[in-house]
Amino acid sequence: MGRTLSKLGFATMLFIISMVIGTVGYKSVEGYTTLDALYMSIITFSTVGFGEIGALSDSGKLFTILYITLNLGILAYTVSVLSSILFEGELRKVLRKYIITREVRKLKDHIIICGFGSNGEKAAEELKQEGKPFIIIEQEANALEVAAQKKYNIIPGNATADETLLEAGLERASTVISTLSSDADNVFITLTAKQIKPDVKVIARASEPSSEKKLLRAGASHVVMPDRLGGMHMANLVTKPNVVQFLEMMNGVGEASLDMQEVAQGALKPEFQNKTLGELDIRNKTGATIIAFKDEHKGFIFNAKSRAQVNKGDVLIVLGTKETLRDFNESFLAKSQA
């Protein structure tokens, strides 16, 4: 888009220069007033065929010949730029860029996905399913086309560049997910993001084990190694097939799929805050199950006792089907969180 706008700006500048040359020329050669000279310049440039102000002198005819020759080049360039904008999709790109920029300015606490490869695409699908606001930075044409077809918000550009991250609203973002294939690029994005916004959460992809430590030193909150996870998953299919099947169910794979969600104490309705798990009785009321309880001070507690109290800062990990989780949300969560 920037290149198109530059061309349009250059064409506009050439037109203004042409009008100045024509106006000054006709005033000097023919003695026209400023308005008459400008009129002659415009009708000569536009080739509309209107009549001259008066009969031209030989000097005026010579100037007009040179002026027309100059304008032929300017007019051809201007027409090519306008044709590109109108008929080659550039106008659509400019308008989409404007709309996305306007939408990004409204975003707050959103997620920035750097790279729309297989990992970035899956991250976007999950975030969309959960209703989380996000924006994608990508520069590869095919990936941009796929993202556009899915109607995702996209910033075309290099994710390692400061200006691109700022354009994506980094200063207002809560999280950066860096999924580029190059570990060095992911390290650079992590360093840049943490420098611009020190409290931003960065989740980065790594291919090499040595890159994991570098990313953590650069400030990444979490480092994910897809190849290692894939190998572990395949081995577990042999050694622990039923466990893997259960985990896949919790990730929404299969017909009898389950889902998990985390619920902070502050998201509960006021009447359910500071209650014990036994008093909440979530399983009997909704069918959902508390599989883990994160105490603000003790950390995760699995199979927590019914007397465990849900205090400020605590988090519940709830497991259930879509139906039971919907019942849980309607029964226990405040309206702003449901």
N, C-alpha and C positions, 0 to 999 in steps of 0.2 A: 504494500500500500504506500509506503514511504516513497518508493521509486516512482510510482504513478503520480503522486501529488507533486513530486519534484518536477516531473515532466510537464504537468499542467501549469505549475508555477512558472517554469521557464517559457512555455508558450505564451502565457499572459504577459510576461516581461517583454518578450519579442514584439507582441502586439502593441504594447505601450510605447516601446522605442520607435516602432514603425509610425505610429500616430504623431509622435514628437517630430520625427524627421520630415514627415509629409506636411505637417502644419507649418513648421519653420521654413521648409522649402518653398511651399506655395506663397507664403507671405513675402519671402525674399524675392522670388522670381517674378511673381505675378502681382504683388502688392495687394493681395487679398486681406480682408479682415481675419481675425483669429477664427471666428465662427465659420466663415466661408472656406478658409484654408483647412479647418478640421473636417468640414463637410466633404471637400474634395478628397481628402485623405481617406475617409471612411468609404466613400463610394468607389474609390480606386482599389482599396484593399479588398472590399467585398465583391467586386466585379458584378454589381447589380445592374449596371448599364444605364443609370440615370445620366442626364445631361450635365455638362460642365456649367460653371457659374457664367462663363463667357468664353469667347474664342481665346484659345491659348496662343501665346507667342511661341516663336521657334524655341526659345529657351525653356518655356513651359512645357512644350511637347517633349523636348529632350529629357527634362527632369521627370516627366510622367513615365517615359519609356524606362528609365533607370529605376524609378520607384516601383513600377509594376513588376519588373524583373526581380527586385528585392522581395516584394511581397509574395510572389509565387512560391518561393522557398518557405517563407514564414507560414503562409496559408496551408501549404502541403503538410508541414510539420504539425500545425495545430489540428488539422483534420485527422491526421493519423493518431494523435493523442486522444482526441474526442471519440474516435471510432473504437480505439482500444478500451476506453472507459465504458462506452455504451454497448458494444457488441461482443466483447471478449470477456465479459464477466467481471471486469475491474470495478464497475460501479457497484455491483452486488457485494464484492469483497470490501469496498470502502464503507458501504452502508453497514455491513455485518460487523466490521471492525469498530465502527462508531457505536453500534448497539452494544457490543461486548464491553467496550471501554466504559460505557455508561453503566452497564450492569456491574462491572467489577468495582466501580466506585461505591456502589451500594453494599458490597459484601463486607462482612466483618466476621472474624473468627472462622474464616473459611480454610479450605485445604488447597494447596498448590501441588499439582502432580507434574513433575518434570519428566517428560518422556512418555509417549503413548505406544510403547511396544506391548508385548503380551502381558507383562506385569502391570504396566500403567493402565492398560485397558481393563484388566480384571479389578484393579483398585477403583477405577472409575465406576464400574458396574456395581460394586459393593457399596460405594458411597452413595450412588444414586438410589439404590434400593433402601438404604437407611435414611434417605432424605437429608444428607449432609451437603452443604454447599461446597463446590469445588470448581477449580479452573485448571485447564491443561496447558502446558507449554510444550510445543513440539515444532520442529522445523522440517521434518521429512514429509514430502508431498503426499505420499500414499497414506501415511498415518493421519495426516491432517484431513484427508478426504473421508477416512473412516470415522474420525471423531465428529466431523461436520454432519455426516449422515445420521449419527446418533444424537445430533442436536446438543452436543456438549459445548460449553463455553471454552473457546480456544484462544490462546495468544500465540500466533506464529512467530517463532524466533528461537534464538539460542538461549537455553536455560542457564548457561554458565555466565551470561552477561548480567551485570548489575541492573541495567535499565530494563531488561526483560522481566526480571523478578519484581522490580518496583512497579512495572506496568501491570503485573498480575496481582498487585495489592499486598506485597509481602509485609509491609509495615502494619497491616491490619489482619494478617493471616494468623491462624493458630498452629498450623502444621505444614511442613513441606515434605512431600514424598518424592524422593529422587530415585528413579528407576532406569537411568541411562545405562547403556551396555558397558560404558567405560568407567572403571572404578576411579580413575583420576578425575573424571568429570564430576562424579558423585562427591568426591572429597572436596573439589573446588566449590560446588554448589553448597555443600554443608558449611564450609568456611565463610562463604559470601553471605549466606542466610543468617548465620549466627552473628556476623559482624554488623549487618544491617539491623537485625532484631534479635538481640541476645536471648530473649525468652521464648523464641519460636521453637516448636518441637520438630525435630528432623528425623525422618525414617528413611534410611538409605539402603540401596541394594549393593551387594558386593559379590564379585565372582571369585576372587582369590582370598584365601584365609588371611594373608598378610594385610589385606586391605581393611579387614574388620577393625584391627587396632588403630589404623590411621583414621578411619571414619569416626571412631569413638573419641580419639584425641582431638579431632576437628570439631567435635561438639554434637555428633549424632546421638539422639536419644536411644535409637534402636537400629541394629544392622541386620538385614535379612539376606541370607544366602540361598537363593532358590535351588541351586544345584545340590547343595548339601541336604536341604529339606526334601528334595525329590528322591535322592538316594535313600535317605532314612525311611521315607514313606514306602518305597518299593521293598526294602528289607523287612519292614514291619508287616507288609502284606503276607510275607512268608512266616515270620515268627509270631505275629500277634494279629491274625486276620480279623478276629471278632472285635478287638479293640479298635482297629482301623475302621471297620464298618460302623462302629458306634460313633467314632469321631467324625466320619463322613456324614452321618445323619445329623450331627450337631452343626455341621457346616452347610446344611441345606441340600445335601446330595441324596437322591433317591426319593421314592414316593412317600415313605414314612419319615420325612425329614423333621428334624428338630431345629430349634434356634436358641441362641443365648443372647441375653442383653444384660448390661450392667446398669444398676440403679443406685444413684447416690442418695444418701439419707434425705438431703434437701429436696429431692424430687418427689418424695412421698407426700400424700395429703397430710395436713397438720395433725389430724387425729391419729395418724399412724407413726408419727415420729417419736423417737425415744421409747419405743415399745420393744419387748423381747420378741424373738422369732416365734416363740410359742403363742404369744398374744396376737401376733399378726395372723398365724394359722393360714399362710398363703396357699399351701397345697390343698387343704380341704375346701377352701373358698373358691379357688380358681383352677386347680389342677396343675398349675406350674410348680416347679420345685426349686428351692434354694440349694444350689450345689456347692456354693462357696460364699464365704463372708470375709470381707477385707476390713479388718480393724485398722483404724488410723494409726495406732501405735504398734500393734502386734503383727500387722501384715495379714496375709491370707490365712484363714482358718477353714479347713475342709470338714464337712460333716459337723457343722457347729451345733452346740447343744441348744435346746429350745429356750434355755434361760439367757442366752446371749442377747444383749441389748443393742439395738441399732441406734448409735449416737451420732452426733455431728461429725462429718468427715468420713463415716463408714460407707462401704459400698456393698451392695448385694449383687451376686451373680445368679441370674434367674434362667432356668432351663425349661423349655416347654415347646409345644406345637404352636403354630401361628394362632390357633383358636384360643389356647390357654393363655398365651402371652397377651393376646388382645383383651381377654377377660381380666388378667392381672393389671394391665395398664388402665382399663376403665375403672377398676375397683380401687386401686391403691395409689395411682399417680395423680398429682395435681393436674388440672386441665391444661396448663401451659406446657406440661411435659408429656402428656398422653399422646 
